[in-house]
Amino acid sequence: MGRVQVYPSSHGRDYHRLLLQHGSPLLLLDCHQAEQQYHQLKAALPGVNLYYAVKSLNHPLLLSALARIGSGFEMASCGEMEQLRQLGIPPQSTIHTHPIKRDADIRAVLRYGCTTFVVDNADELGKFQPYRHRVGLLLRLSFRSRKARVDLSKKFGCAPAAVGGLLRQAVHMGIHIKGLCFHVGSQCADALAQAAAIETCNEVIRRHHATGAAPISYLDIGGGFPAPYRNEGLDIELYCAPIRKALSALPDHVRVIAEPGRFISAPAMTGLTTVIGRAVRDDVRWYYLDDGVYGAFSGQLFDHVRYPLVIFSDSHRRFNSVLAGPTCDSIDLIAENLRLPPLQLGDVVAGRLMGAYTVVSATLFNSLEKTRIVALPDACHPIEPSRTALCPTATV
């Protein structure tokens, strides 16, 4: 289960004020924090161009803020492409990475102007033959990692041993494979998995060059950079050290890109939810909140993470407790087996690091509206539970 911290009730007053002003539940978006995360990762991976994974959090203010500081964007659907197009994001700063596409998807993305796509098998390669003079493809390899929270190489990616055959097929079809790519999995706890994948790709690149074929000039190292759900002291510079070492061995002409999502978006949003009901069942105190796993806490089901929670109370007593969501479904439980102080109707529960894979995967089950997002001004600093004053808000 996620961690629960208890702060004095006075530290929650500004959250109460925000909820009174905007309604409950809320998600507080801090674009400044996302920009800081971007710069930290950029510094930890010098020379690597970052393409933010739109799927992790697609709020237009966040996308615009990242575009202003030079981020590229990774998209995986025509819906995400349309969001970028409407924001005026130049197609030259985008890549389309879903390995499986319909012909209509390819045509729509090409009309937008994006020409970089990903394939991982012969059928997908064949889909690009009609457009072979307009595209540059990345061939995705599969690298399974037990250290990743979400295994993304089970569903996608070819075995390294299959790369040679696919490259030869592409040459025969007149299709340009300009690079390789991989994704070791989301929320990867150990960068050694990424380093090992880079080393294998390096071997493939050098072996391919030895044949005299057109050079492979791109390597996309994917995402997987973790958010500190459990480790507040996560040092991204130290985490990326094995990755930097592996990248240093690549041929000089290879351009490296990455697709961070969670690392940038997770710390950029704080969730606020309110106690709307109470009950005692088998000596356990149940607190029913107005947000749950069908709403902004959906990442607990789909993303397999638990968010650090904050309770505001002056009581030193603790009771066995459960935090439950607002729907009528019994799986709508945010956290069980907690030792919490007594909570009152209207008390606030805050969830930290709730930017990635939360609101984007929320549902409308029980016809409950999705959690409202309130954006903090760019000049604001990240909200911490210990703050006694929050910056003014802008509702979006």
C-alpha positions in Angstrom: 0.0 0.0 0.0 1.1 3.6 -0.5 2.5 5.6 2.4 0.3 7.8 4.5 1.7 10.9 6.3 -0.1 12.8 9.0 0.4 16.6 9.2 -1.2 19.0 11.6 -4.6 20.2 10.6 -3.4 23.7 10.1 -1.4 22.6 7.1 -4.5 21.5 5.3 -6.3 24.9 5.6 -5.3 26.1 2.1 -6.4 22.8 0.6 -9.8 23.3 2.3 -9.9 26.8 0.8 -9.2 25.5 -2.7 -11.9 22.9 -2.3 -14.4 25.4 -1.1 -13.5 27.6 -4.1 -13.5 25.0 -6.8 -15.3 22.0 -5.5 -14.1 18.5 -4.6 -12.4 16.4 -5.8 -9.6 18.4 -7.4 -6.3 17.8 -9.2 -3.7 20.6 -8.8 -1.5 21.0 -11.8 1.9 22.6 -11.5 3.5 23.1 -14.9 6.6 24.7 -13.2 7.3 21.4 -11.5 7.0 19.6 -14.8 9.5 22.0 -16.3 11.9 21.4 -13.5 11.6 17.6 -14.0 12.3 18.1 -17.7 15.5 20.1 -17.0 16.7 17.6 -14.4 16.4 14.7 -16.8 17.9 16.7 -19.6 20.9 17.5 -17.5 21.2 13.8 -16.4 21.2 12.7 -20.1 23.3 15.3 -22.0 23.0 15.1 -25.7 19.8 13.1 -25.5 16.7 14.8 -27.1 13.6 14.3 -25.0 10.2 13.5 -26.5 7.6 13.8 -23.8 5.1 10.9 -23.7 1.8 12.6 -24.2 -0.1 9.5 -22.9 1.1 10.0 -19.3 -0.7 13.4 -18.9 -2.1 15.3 -21.9 -3.3 18.5 -20.3 -2.9 21.4 -22.9 -1.2 23.7 -20.4 1.4 21.1 -19.6 2.0 20.3 -23.3 2.3 24.0 -24.0 4.7 24.6 -21.1 7.0 21.7 -22.3 6.9 23.0 -25.9 8.1 26.4 -24.7 11.2 24.9 -23.1 12.1 22.8 -26.2 10.6 19.4 -25.5 9.7 17.1 -28.4 6.6 14.9 -28.1 5.9 11.2 -28.4 2.4 10.3 -29.5 0.7 6.9 -30.0 -2.7 7.7 -31.4 -4.4 10.1 -33.8 -6.2 11.6 -30.8 -2.9 12.6 -29.3 -1.7 13.9 -32.6 -4.8 16.1 -32.9 -4.1 17.5 -29.5 -0.6 18.5 -30.6 -1.8 19.9 -33.9 -4.4 22.1 -32.2 -1.7 23.5 -29.9 0.4 24.4 -32.8 3.2 21.9 -32.0 5.4 21.5 -35.1 5.3 18.0 -36.5 9.0 18.0 -36.9 9.2 17.8 -33.1 7.0 14.7 -32.8 7.4 11.0 -33.3 4.6 8.3 -33.6 5.7 5.2 -31.6 2.7 2.8 -31.6 4.1 -0.3 -33.3 0.6 -1.4 -34.6 -1.3 1.1 -36.9 -4.1 1.2 -39.4 -3.5 2.6 -42.8 -5.8 5.5 -41.9 -3.6 6.2 -38.9 -0.5 6.4 -41.0 -2.1 8.7 -43.5 -3.5 11.0 -40.8 -0.1 11.4 -39.1 1.6 12.0 -42.5 -0.9 14.7 -43.3 0.0 16.3 -40.0 3.6 16.2 -41.0 5.2 13.7 -38.7 7.4 11.2 -40.6 8.9 9.1 -37.9 7.1 5.8 -37.1 7.9 2.6 -35.2 7.5 -1.0 -36.5 8.4 -4.3 -34.9 7.3 -7.0 -37.4 7.1 -7.8 -41.1 3.4 -7.0 -41.5 3.8 -3.5 -40.0 6.8 -2.9 -42.3 4.7 -3.8 -45.3 2.1 -1.2 -44.4 4.7 1.5 -45.1 5.6 0.4 -48.6 3.1 2.9 -50.2 4.7 5.7 -48.2 8.4 4.6 -48.3 9.6 7.8 -49.8 8.1 9.9 -47.0 9.0 8.0 -43.8 11.9 7.0 -41.7 11.2 4.1 -39.4 12.5 3.0 -36.0 12.6 -0.8 -35.5 11.5 -1.7 -32.0 13.4 -4.4 -30.0 12.0 -6.3 -27.1 13.9 -6.3 -23.8 12.0 -7.8 -20.8 12.8 -6.4 -17.4 11.7 -7.7 -14.0 12.6 -4.4 -12.5 9.9 -2.5 -14.4 6.4 -2.0 -12.9 4.8 -2.4 -16.3 6.3 -4.8 -18.8 6.1 -3.1 -22.2 8.2 -5.7 -24.1 5.7 -8.5 -23.7 3.2 -7.0 -26.1 5.6 -5.2 -28.4 9.1 -5.5 -29.9 11.0 -8.0 -31.9 13.8 -10.3 -30.6 17.3 -8.9 -31.3 18.0 -12.0 -33.3 15.1 -11.0 -35.7 16.6 -7.6 -36.5 18.8 -8.7 -39.3 16.0 -10.3 -41.3 13.7 -7.3 -40.9 16.5 -4.9 -41.9 17.1 -7.0 -45.1 13.4 -7.1 -45.8 13.2 -3.3 -45.5 16.1 -2.9 -47.9 14.4 -5.2 -50.4 11.2 -3.1 -50.1 13.0 0.2 -50.4 12.0 1.3 -46.9 14.3 3.4 -44.8 15.0 2.0 -41.3 16.8 5.0 -39.8 17.1 3.7 -36.2 16.3 1.3 -33.4 14.2 1.8 -30.4 13.1 0.0 -27.2 11.2 0.5 -24.0 12.3 -1.6 -21.0 9.1 -0.9 -19.1 7.3 1.8 -17.2 8.6 2.8 -13.7 11.8 0.9 -14.1 13.6 0.6 -10.8 17.0 -0.3 -12.2 18.8 1.6 -15.0 21.0 -1.3 -15.6 18.2 -2.8 -17.7 18.3 0.3 -20.0 22.1 0.2 -20.1 22.0 -3.5 -21.2 19.5 -2.8 -23.9 21.7 0.1 -25.2 24.6 -2.2 -25.3 22.7 -4.8 -27.3 21.5 -2.1 -29.7 25.1 -0.9 -30.1 26.1 -4.4 -31.1 23.3 -4.6 -33.7 24.2 -1.2 -35.1 27.9 -2.0 -35.5 27.1 -5.4 -37.0 24.7 -3.8 -39.5 27.3 -1.2 -40.4 29.9 -3.9 -41.1 27.7 -5.2 -43.9 28.1 -1.9 -45.8 24.4 -1.2 -45.6 23.0 2.3 -45.0 23.9 3.3 -41.5 21.5 3.2 -38.5 21.6 6.8 -37.3 19.0 6.9 -34.4 18.5 5.1 -31.1 15.4 5.8 -29.1 15.9 4.5 -25.6 12.2 4.9 -24.6 11.0 5.8 -21.2 10.8 4.0 -17.8 12.5 6.8 -15.8 10.8 6.4 -12.4 8.8 8.7 -10.2 9.7 8.6 -6.4 6.5 7.0 -5.2 8.5 5.2 -2.5 11.9 6.8 -2.7 11.8 10.5 -2.0 15.6 10.7 -2.4 15.6 9.5 -6.0 18.7 11.1 -7.7 18.0 11.1 -11.4 21.7 12.0 -12.1 22.8 8.9 -10.2 20.1 6.8 -11.8 21.1 7.7 -15.3 24.8 7.0 -14.7 24.7 3.5 -16.2 22.7 4.8 -19.2 25.3 7.6 -19.8 28.1 5.1 -19.7 26.4 2.8 -22.2 25.5 5.7 -24.5 29.2 6.8 -24.6 30.1 3.6 -26.4 27.7 4.3 -29.4 29.2 5.3 -32.8 29.5 9.1 -32.9 27.0 9.5 -35.7 24.1 7.9 -33.7 21.6 10.5 -32.5 19.9 9.5 -29.2 16.3 10.3 -28.2 14.2 9.3 -25.2 10.5 9.2 -24.3 10.0 10.3 -20.7 6.5 10.6 -19.4 6.0 9.6 -15.8 9.2 11.3 -14.5 8.0 14.6 -15.9 4.3 14.4 -15.2 3.9 12.5 -11.9 5.3 15.2 -9.6 3.3 17.9 -11.5 -0.1 17.1 -10.0 -1.5 16.7 -6.5 -4.9 15.2 -5.8 -7.4 16.5 -3.3 -10.4 14.4 -2.2 -12.8 14.8 0.7 -14.3 12.5 3.3 -18.0 12.2 2.3 -19.1 9.2 4.5 -18.0 7.1 7.4 -18.8 3.7 8.8 -17.4 1.1 11.3 -17.3 -2.5 10.1 -15.8 -5.3 12.1 -13.9 -2.8 14.3 -12.4 -1.1 11.2 -13.2 2.5 10.4 -14.2 3.1 6.8 -13.9 6.5 5.2 -15.6 7.1 1.9 -14.0 9.7 -0.3 -15.3 11.6 -3.3 -12.6 10.2 -5.6 -11.4 6.7 -6.1 -9.9 4.1 -8.4 -12.5 4.7 -11.1 -11.5 8.4 -11.0 -8.1 10.1 -10.5 -6.8 7.0 -8.5 -7.3 4.8 -11.6 -3.5 4.4 -11.8 -3.7 2.1 -8.9 -5.5 -0.4 -11.1 -4.1 0.3 -14.6 -0.6 1.6 -13.7 0.0 -0.6 -10.6 1.3 2.2 -8.4 0.2 3.5 -4.9 0.3 7.2 -4.3 1.8 8.8 -1.2 -1.2 10.1 0.8 -1.4 13.0 3.3 -3.9 13.3 6.1 -4.4 16.4 8.2 -5.2 15.8 11.9 -4.1 16.9 15.4 -5.1 13.7 17.0 -2.5 11.2 18.3 -4.9 8.3 18.3 -4.7 5.7 15.6 -7.3 3.2 14.4 -7.5 0.4 11.8 -8.9 2.2 8.8 -9.8 1.9 5.1 -10.0 4.7 2.5 -12.7 3.8 -0.1 -13.8 5.5 -3.3 -17.3 6.9 -4.0 -18.7 4.3 -6.4 -20.9 1.3 -5.5 -18.2 -1.2 -6.6 -16.4 -3.1 -3.9 -13.0 -2.9 -5.7 -13.1 0.9 -5.3 -10.6 0.9 -2.4 -7.8 3.4 -2.3 -6.0 1.9 0.7 -6.6 -0.7 3.4 -4.9 -1.8 6.6 -4.1 1.8 7.6 -3.5 3.2 11.0 -5.2 6.6 10.8 -6.3 9.3 13.2 -10.1 9.7 13.4 -11.4 11.6 10.4 -14.4 13.8 10.1 -16.9 14.5 7.3 -15.3 17.1 5.1 -11.7 16.3 6.0 -9.2 16.4 3.1 -7.0 13.5 1.9 -4.2 14.6 -0.4 -2.5 12.3 -2.9 1.0 13.3 -4.1 2.7 12.4 -7.4 -0.7 12.0 -9.1 0.2 13.5 -12.5 1.1 10.3 -14.5 -1.6 7.8 -15.7 -4.3 9.1 -13.4 -6.8 11.4 -15.0 -5.9 10.0 -18.4 -7.2 6.6 -17.5 -10.2 7.8 -15.3 -13.6 6.5 -16.2 -17.2 7.7 -15.9 -18.4 4.7 -14.0 -21.6 5.4 -12.0 -21.9 8.5 -14.2 -19.5 10.3 -11.8 -17.8 13.3 -13.4 -14.0 13.2 -13.9 -11.9 15.0 -11.4 -11.6 18.7 -12.1 -8.1 20.1 -12.8 -7.0 23.4 -11.4 -3.7 24.8 -12.7 -1.3 26.8 -10.6 0.3 29.8 -12.2 3.8 29.2 -13.7 5.3 31.4 -11.0 4.2 29.1 -8.2 6.5 26.5 -6.6 5.4 22.9 -6.1 2.9 22.4 -3.3 4.2 20.6 -0.3 2.0 19.6 2.7 4.1 21.8 4.9 3.3 25.0 3.1 1.0 27.4 4.8 0.1 29.5 1.8 -0.7 28.5 -1.8 -0.4 30.7 -4.9 -3.6 31.9 -6.5 -5.1 29.4 -9.0 -6.3 29.6 -12.5 -9.2 27.2 -13.4 -9.0 25.4 -16.7 
